[in-house]
């Protein structure tokens, strides 16, 4: 299935105009989202099957070397509606985690089910239930301002054990050319256990080098209002990603620098370098 919207035969004038405009803009955005496995597009109801296993070898200033491995999977059940998918991922999975490093805590992955209720035109809507237990509803609306500028609004409401929360995210993409795409992301998350907000805003510039190579440049800041107002993280990073040997094998090199602040700890600076080895299968 073409991940850019196509024009239905019975579509009205406005829907047809939207589809043509979105398709023209969509090509570079979809390429970057697929190449970097962007979580925002990955959670869309139109997304197909996926198996992703990555291994991060990191050096962190003042902490030394660390290793992290993670498996994420999403696939259809045989002889069952394609709207229903089995998922294996973290309940705390965040589609802005790479841009806002402290916006989500690490959590073990767990099995669950996702039902894609709606995937038509500008809108998509799905539910997810996991064994942790948790339940989440996610709605996304896409609107093209011009041929080169596109906005996506994403709203989530969830219950994780005894915590009820909601997350609102706005992405605005601007394509300078097929080689460069700028994405501005802002989010706000509220959870009733702390009765407070976490807010963040950041930009990512994607650069297409070749069909197997790309780079991203990121800058972001995030903060909270509980127990008082303060900036929790300011982040700068550069990521080089390359597809090697096979279509499903990738590696990344990512230097980054963070200015962190915790509730009872003074602000501190931290340099980090990560080598990622990743195996990814799409639509298997």
N, C-alpha and C positions, 0 to 999 in steps of 0.2 A: 504493500500500500504506500502511495506517495505521501510523505509526511507533510508536505505543503498542501494546503487545501485545494481541491479541484472544484470545477464548476459543475453542479448538478444540472441535468437536462431541464428539470422543472423549477429551477431556481428563479426567483424574481430578479428584477433589475438591480436592486440594491445588493442582494446576496451575490449576484454574478459579478458586479463591480468590485465588491469586497474580495471575492475569491481571486480574481485576476490580480488585484493590487497586492494581496497577501502572498500569492504565489511568486510574483516578481521579487518582492522583498525577501521572501522566505529562504531562497536558495543559500545565500551565505550564512544566515543564522542557523539553518538546519545543519549545514556542514560543520560549523564550529561546535554546535551542541552535541552532534554525534561523535565528533572526533575527541572532544574533551569529556564525553559522557556527562553532560550537564544534568543535574538532578531535577531541575525545574521541568525540562522537556521530558525527562525519563519518567516522571510521575504523571504525565498527561495521560488521559484516558485513551488516546490514540496510540500510545507506545506499545510495541510488540513484546515478544519474549526477550529475555536478557539473562545471561550468566556473566558475572563480573567478579574476578578474584584478583585482589591486588596485595602486594607486599611492599611495605615502606621501610626503608633503612634510613634512619635519621641520626644526625648529630645535632644536639641541642646545647647551647652555651650554658655552662655551669651544671649540666646534668649528664653530659656524655652521650653515648650511643644508645639508640632505642630501636626496637623492631616492632612492627605492627602488621598483622595480616587480617584480612577481612574478606568474607564471601557474601555476595548479594545475588539473588536469583529471582526471576519472575517468569512464570511459564503457564501455558494453558493446560487444562486437564483434557485428556482425550475424550471425545464424544460428549463434551459438555459445551455450553455456549461460550463463545470466545470473549464474552464480556467478563467472565469469571476467571480469575488468575490466582494461582498459588504464589505467594511471595515469601522470601526468606531474607529478612533485613532487620535492622535495628528499629525499635520503636522511636528512638531519638533521631532517626535519619533526618538530616536537614539539608535542603537543597541550596543553602547559602553557607554551609560550614566552611568551605575552602576560602570564601571571601571574608567571612567573619569567624575566625578560629575559635572564639570563646562563646559562640552563640548556641552550641550544643555540646553535651557531655557524651563521652564514649559510653556505649552500652552494648551488651551482647545481642547478637542477632537472634531472631525467633521466627517461627513459622506463622503464617497468617493467610487470609484470603482477601482479595481485592475485587470489588465488583464495579465495572465501568458502566455507570448508569446512562451517561450522556456523552457523546463525542460527535458534535455536529457544528459545522460552521465556526463561529467565534467562540463557542462555549464547550467546556468539558466538565464532567462531574463524576466523582467516584467515592466509594466507601472502602475502608480497610478495617479489618478486625484481626487482631493477633492474639496469641496464646499467653501474653505476658500477665494480665490481659490489658488490651487497649482497643479503642474504637476511634476512627477518624473519618471525617467527611471533608472532601477537598473540591473546591470549585475554581475554575480558571476561565477568564474572559480575555480575549485578544482583540485589539483594535488597531488598525493601521492608520496613522495620521497622514502619512504621505507614502510615496513609493519607497523612500529610504528610512522611514521612522515608524516603529511599531511599539505598542504598549501592551503589556500583559499584567493583569490583575489576578492575584491568587489569594484565596481565602480558605483557611483551615479551621475547623473546630474539632477538638479531641478530648477524650477522657482516657488518662493513663493511670491505672490503679485508682488512687483517690484524688488525683490532680485533674482539674478541669481547666482547659486553656483554649486560646485562639491565637492564630497567627495570620497577619495580613502582610502581603508582599506586593510591591509594584516594581516591574522591570520596564525600562524603556531602552530599546535597541535602535541604534542609528548606524546604517551601513554607509561608510565613506566610499567603498569600492568593494569588488569581490575579495580583495586581500585584507581589508580592515573593517572590523565591526566593533563599535563602542557600546557597552551595556552599563546602564546606571541602575543599581538595585537599592531599594530601601525596604525595610521590614519593621514590624512592630509585633511583639509577642506578649500576651498577658496570661498569667497563671494564678489561680485563686489561692494556692497554698501560701504564696508570698504577697498576694494582692498587689503586685507591682508589674511594671513594664520593662521589657528589654527592647531597645531601639537600635537601629543601625543603618548606615548608608555607605555605599562604596561604588567604585567604578572598575570595570574590566575592559581592557583593550585587547582584542584578539587580532593576531597577525597570521595570515596564511603564507607559509613559505613554499610548500609543495603539497602534492596529494598525500604525502606521508609525514609531513613536518609542519608544526605550528607552534606559536608562542602566545602566551597571555601575560599581561602586565596588570597588576591589581593594587588598589589602594582602598582602605576602608577604615571606618571607625564605628564603635558601638558602645552603648552605655546602658545604665539602669537607673531607676529611681528608688530602689530599695536596698538597704535601709536608708540610704540617702542618695542624692544625685551625684553620679560620677561616671567618668569614661572608663570602661572596663578594658578596652583593647583598641589600639591603633596599629594597623597592619600594612606592610609593603611587601610585595613579592613579585618574582618573575618565574614563569614556568615554561620550560622547553619540553615538548612532547613529540615523540616519534614512533611511527609504526615500523617494526623491523621483522624481517624474515617471513612472517606469516601475517595474514590479514587480522588475526586475533591477538597478536602479541605487540605490546607497547612498553616503552619506558619513558620516564619523566625525570627531569632534573629541576629542582625547585629551591633556590635560595630565598629566604624570607627574613624579615626583621619585625619584631613585635614590641610594642610598649604596653605592658600589662599592669592592671591594677585589680586587687582583690579587696574584699570588704575590710579586713583587718590588717592588710599588708600594704606598705608603701609601693608606689609605682616603680617598676623595674623594667629594664630592657633585656631583650633576649634575641640572639641570632640563631637561625636554624637552617640546616641544609638537608634535603630529602632526595633520595634516589628511590623511585617507584618502579617496580616491575609488575606488569598487569596483563592478565589474560581476560579477554572480553569476547563473548559470542552474542550476536544480535539475531533475533528472528529465526531461531533454530527450530 
